Amino acid sequence: MSAADGRMFGPDMPMPEREPLTEPFWSAACNGRLVIQCCADCGAFRHLPHVMCAACRPSACDWVESEGRGTVFTYTIVTHPVHDATASVVPYNVVLVQLDDCGRVLVPTNVVGCAPEDVYVGMPVRVVFDRVSEEISIPRFARA
Amino acid sequence: MGMWPLRDRTSIVGIGETEYWKAGGATRTEFELACQAVMRAVEDAGLSLADVDGLSVYSGERSDPTDVAQTLGLRDLRYVSLYPGGGNSACAVVHHAAIAVAAGTADVVVCYRSICQGQFGRFGRARVGTGTARAAVGRTVGGRNAFTMPIGLMSAAQNYALEARRHMYEFGTRSEHFGMVSVACYANAQRNPRAVMYGRPLTLEDHQRSRMIADPYRLFDCCQESDGACAVVVTTTERARDLRRRPVLIAGAAEGLPAGDGGDRFRRPLELWTSAGLAGVARDLYDRAGIGPADIDVAQIYENFTGQVLMAIEDFGFCARGEGGPFAEGGTLQWPHGDLPINTAGGNLAEAYIHGLSLVNEGVRQLRGESTSQVDGAGHCLVVAGPSAPPSSALILRRAA
């Protein structure tokens, strides 16, 4: 999958900061892997990243690779831009993807290569990676 | 648990507000408006500023209580409370005021909210942080924003649209159902000269023709961006009996955060994606007030967005879960003939967006018999703050005997 396949926005879009808590996520994404936090004790997945498992409290955490397949749980089509970087991009979609292999985890993301009117709840999707900089790849999704 | 010890023991005795404007229209600073609203509410109560010894405000309130107290020359303050969040706080600040006066910690507590989006930035633009800490989005974003801003999820409308779409998918709710909330609010605003949308009627066709903002939400599904301030005075019902206005009893007050919900909304239990997250608050509130949904004569339900109003109506038991759309059909939400007239001053959609405190003021007016869309013989008014914006809150106000 080339970077262009996952491209969604222009270069002025805000960029994620790599921070200690999220470093494994962004590091894996740069290598074309989608990883999700998983409690080493109870096996519960969690996303967005959090510092501990809410059930087990302080506990070891694994970053488990997802196969990156899932379905659209819900979506919106943004037609009114609220940031300069999206003004030339609207209409665009924002979706929550429920991964097939990570419990009830929802991933906020976009579906690329798809007209806004073609996005629907239940749509099967697979992960692609949008290399927005040397340090950052953003997991987005394409129709499966 | 026994009976809630605060039932009817505290009252709202005064309300005040400034003129309301579309964002950018205010002729004075946000801080001056805060002071004006407080003064008007205290005057309405027949009290003097020297009687005020407590302030209860939203954590995002820019008109800091210490500055308001100093500027207005208040006496020694004995109680100051900040409730976390924004529009979710509208009833919680009253709840905290009631707790304080019932406990004897303070005698007279004023809740206020001032908000001039024309002076401090509009909520409908991308931003990071909340309240006084809100700021423009930088070139890079950290924390949770690292997962939302770079995918273009940047505004409240977009976030709440995700819930509305899921509600449509699960229950067959339609855009027209959302529009029925707007139509009810706008109709009420046509009778309320304070309303920013006074003289601007809205039909369901107008709603359906309005431009899409974040599908499924159209322009008229979104609350306004406004300038203005309002305030509410709370004291004990015992003291209230001696004051100028007939007291409006705080029959019940409740607030809460559903288990598993929090700042990371993506992690909450899946069923909360189609709910206002207020089921627990509703249960506590009815229990505390000693009444049920059938006893509610009129409701003020915070419209961040119209779909969340329908979800709140479900959470508060006016219809079954998922039935909010069909419930709104046939004019149910419209004054004067609907079974559940809502937002009788026009609400956040059509009166003004003062982060919901204006809805408390309107609830008080209903029970004083002073609304411009007065429900005949209204005895109980439900006020709901910030649906799907936990920790949220609600009140049941009762007409004094």
Interface residues (C-beta under 8 A of the other chain):
Chain A: M8 F9 M13 P14 M15 P16 E17 E19 T22 R46 H47 L48 H50 A54 F73 T74 Y75 T76 I77 V78 T79 H80 V82 H83 T86 V89 P91 Y92 V94 L96 R104 L106 V107 P108 T109 N110 P116 V121 G122 V132 I138 R140
Chain B: G124 R125 A126 V137 G138 R139 T140 V141 G142 G143 R144 N145 A146 F147 T148 M149 P150 I151 G152 L153 M154 S155 A157 Q158 A161 L162 E163 R165 R166 Y169 R211 M212 I213 A214 D215 P216 Y217 G260 D264 F266 R267 L270 W273
